[in-house]
Amino acid sequence: MSALERGQGKDLCGRVHGTTGAECYLPDTHFPRPHQSLNGLSWHDGLCTTCAGGGTHHSALCPTCNGTGFEPVDLTDPTTYQPR
């Protein structure tokens, strides 16, 4: 979906947390800072390691990212997140 199709709030990130469904309210330009939801949840994300960002796995909704194509990155695990 393009920014023009998104309508109101088109300059917002809108990325959804793959597990909780929380939506990021920060502007699109917030990267590489973490996503932030209105309820205070903060997260980084990356392409899903199960479906490689496709949203499906073995022709079904991906169980890791719930079809979003992205999964939360564990900030305490240096193999999944490398701080700059």
C-alpha positions as protocol buffer text, in pm:
chain_id: "A"
residue {
  index: 1
  type: MET
  ca { x: 0 y: 0 z: 0 }
}
residue {
  index: 2
  type: SER
  ca { x: 147 y: 336 z: -93 }
}
residue {
  index: 3
  type: ALA
  ca { x: 155 y: 642 z: 132 }
}
residue {
  index: 4
  type: LEU
  ca { x: -117 y: 800 z: -82 }
}
residue {
  index: 5
  type: GLU
  ca { x: -349 y: 503 z: -24 }
}
residue {
  index: 6
  type: ARG
  ca { x: -299 y: 509 z: 354 }
}
residue {
  index: 7
  type: GLY
  ca { x: -504 y: 828 z: 400 }
}
residue {
  index: 8
  type: GLN
  ca { x: -499 y: 999 z: 736 }
}
residue {
  index: 9
  type: GLY
  ca { x: -172 y: 959 z: 923 }
}
residue {
  index: 10
  type: LYS
  ca { x: 16 y: 866 z: 605 }
}
residue {
  index: 11
  type: ASP
  ca { x: 336 y: 1013 z: 745 }
}
residue {
  index: 12
  type: LEU
  ca { x: 325 y: 775 z: 1042 }
}
residue {
  index: 13
  type: CYS
  ca { x: 519 y: 448 z: 1059 }
}
residue {
  index: 14
  type: GLY
  ca { x: 221 y: 227 z: 1137 }
}
residue {
  index: 15
  type: ARG
  ca { x: 438 y: -86 z: 1172 }
}
residue {
  index: 16
  type: VAL
  ca { x: 253 y: -348 z: 1376 }
}
residue {
  index: 17
  type: HIS
  ca { x: 426 y: -562 z: 1640 }
}
residue {
  index: 18
  type: GLY
  ca { x: 409 y: -922 z: 1515 }
}
residue {
  index: 19
  type: THR
  ca { x: 307 y: -1071 z: 1850 }
}
residue {
  index: 20
  type: THR
  ca { x: 104 y: -808 z: 2035 }
}
residue {
  index: 21
  type: GLY
  ca { x: -47 y: -623 z: 1737 }
}
residue {
  index: 22
  type: ALA
  ca { x: 57 y: -285 z: 1883 }
}
residue {
  index: 23
  type: GLU
  ca { x: 96 y: -18 z: 1614 }
}
residue {
  index: 24
  type: CYS
  ca { x: 387 y: 226 z: 1597 }
}
residue {
  index: 25
  type: TYR
  ca { x: 272 y: 588 z: 1614 }
}
residue {
  index: 26
  type: LEU
  ca { x: 608 y: 751 z: 1536 }
}
residue {
  index: 27
  type: PRO
  ca { x: 674 y: 922 z: 1201 }
}
residue {
  index: 28
  type: ASP
  ca { x: 813 y: 717 z: 913 }
}
residue {
  index: 29
  type: THR
  ca { x: 1148 y: 888 z: 968 }
}
residue {
  index: 30
  type: HIS
  ca { x: 1209 y: 742 z: 1316 }
}
residue {
  index: 31
  type: PHE
  ca { x: 1438 y: 462 z: 1197 }
}
residue {
  index: 32
  type: PRO
  ca { x: 1678 y: 333 z: 1334 }
}
residue {
  index: 33
  type: ARG
  ca { x: 1521 y: 432 z: 1667 }
}
residue {
  index: 34
  type: PRO
  ca { x: 1284 y: 162 z: 1798 }
}
residue {
  index: 35
  type: HIS
  ca { x: 913 y: 150 z: 1724 }
}
residue {
  index: 36
  type: GLN
  ca { x: 685 y: 293 z: 1994 }
}
residue {
  index: 37
  type: SER
  ca { x: 316 y: 228 z: 2060 }
}
residue {
  index: 38
  type: LEU
  ca { x: 71 y: 453 z: 2242 }
}
residue {
  index: 39
  type: ASN
  ca { x: 61 y: 210 z: 2536 }
}
residue {
  index: 40
  type: GLY
  ca { x: 439 y: 246 z: 2590 }
}
residue {
  index: 41
  type: LEU
  ca { x: 556 y: -74 z: 2420 }
}
residue {
  index: 42
  type: SER
  ca { x: 888 y: -26 z: 2242 }
}
residue {
  index: 43
  type: TRP
  ca { x: 1046 y: -271 z: 1996 }
}
residue {
  index: 44
  type: HIS
  ca { x: 1286 y: -320 z: 1707 }
}
residue {
  index: 45
  type: ASP
  ca { x: 1191 y: -553 z: 1426 }
}
residue {
  index: 46
  type: GLY
  ca { x: 1348 y: -735 z: 1138 }
}
residue {
  index: 47
  type: LEU
  ca { x: 1246 y: -965 z: 857 }
}
residue {
  index: 48
  type: CYS
  ca { x: 1089 y: -1280 z: 992 }
}
residue {
  index: 49
  type: THR
  ca { x: 1338 y: -1567 z: 1010 }
}
residue {
  index: 50
  type: THR
  ca { x: 1066 y: -1826 z: 944 }
}
residue {
  index: 51
  type: CYS
  ca { x: 899 y: -1682 z: 632 }
}
residue {
  index: 52
  type: ALA
  ca { x: 1174 y: -1437 z: 524 }
}
residue {
  index: 53
  type: GLY
  ca { x: 921 y: -1153 z: 518 }
}
residue {
  index: 54
  type: GLY
  ca { x: 662 y: -1330 z: 302 }
}
residue {
  index: 55
  type: GLY
  ca { x: 399 y: -1369 z: 574 }
}
residue {
  index: 56
  type: THR
  ca { x: 324 y: -1733 z: 492 }
}
residue {
  index: 57
  type: HIS
  ca { x: 503 y: -2055 z: 576 }
}
residue {
  index: 58
  type: HIS
  ca { x: 413 y: -2383 z: 404 }
}
residue {
  index: 59
  type: SER
  ca { x: 109 y: -2213 z: 246 }
}
residue {
  index: 60
  type: ALA
  ca { x: -31 y: -2104 z: 584 }
}
residue {
  index: 61
  type: LEU
  ca { x: -15 y: -1790 z: 796 }
}
residue {
  index: 62
  type: CYS
  ca { x: 334 y: -1771 z: 944 }
}
residue {
  index: 63
  type: PRO
  ca { x: 327 y: -1874 z: 1312 }
}
residue {
  index: 64
  type: THR
  ca { x: 631 y: -1662 z: 1400 }
}
residue {
  index: 65
  type: CYS
  ca { x: 521 y: -1320 z: 1270 }
}
residue {
  index: 66
  type: ASN
  ca { x: 144 y: -1377 z: 1235 }
}
residue {
  index: 67
  type: GLY
  ca { x: 163 y: -1284 z: 867 }
}
residue {
  index: 68
  type: THR
  ca { x: 327 y: -943 z: 912 }
}
residue {
  index: 69
  type: GLY
  ca { x: 659 y: -1049 z: 756 }
}
residue {
  index: 70
  type: PHE
  ca { x: 848 y: -891 z: 1045 }
}
residue {
  index: 71
  type: GLU
  ca { x: 927 y: -1025 z: 1389 }
}
residue {
  index: 72
  type: PRO
  ca { x: 1036 y: -858 z: 1711 }
}
residue {
  index: 73
  type: VAL
  ca { x: 1412 y: -852 z: 1763 }
}
residue {
  index: 74
  type: ASP
  ca { x: 1543 y: -954 z: 2104 }
}
residue {
  index: 75
  type: LEU
  ca { x: 1757 y: -659 z: 2214 }
}
residue {
  index: 76
  type: THR
  ca { x: 1942 y: -879 z: 2463 }
}
residue {
  index: 77
  type: ASP
  ca { x: 2051 y: -1131 z: 2197 }
}
residue {
  index: 78
  type: PRO
  ca { x: 2355 y: -1001 z: 2002 }
}
residue {
  index: 79
  type: THR
  ca { x: 2292 y: -1255 z: 1724 }
}
residue {
  index: 80
  type: THR
  ca { x: 1961 y: -1090 z: 1630 }
}
residue {
  index: 81
  type: TYR
  ca { x: 2031 y: -725 z: 1700 }
}
residue {
  index: 82
  type: GLN
  ca { x: 2352 y: -531 z: 1656 }
}
residue {
  index: 83
  type: PRO
  ca { x: 2340 y: -186 z: 1818 }
}
residue {
  index: 84
  type: ARG
  ca { x: 2529 y: 87 z: 1633 }
}
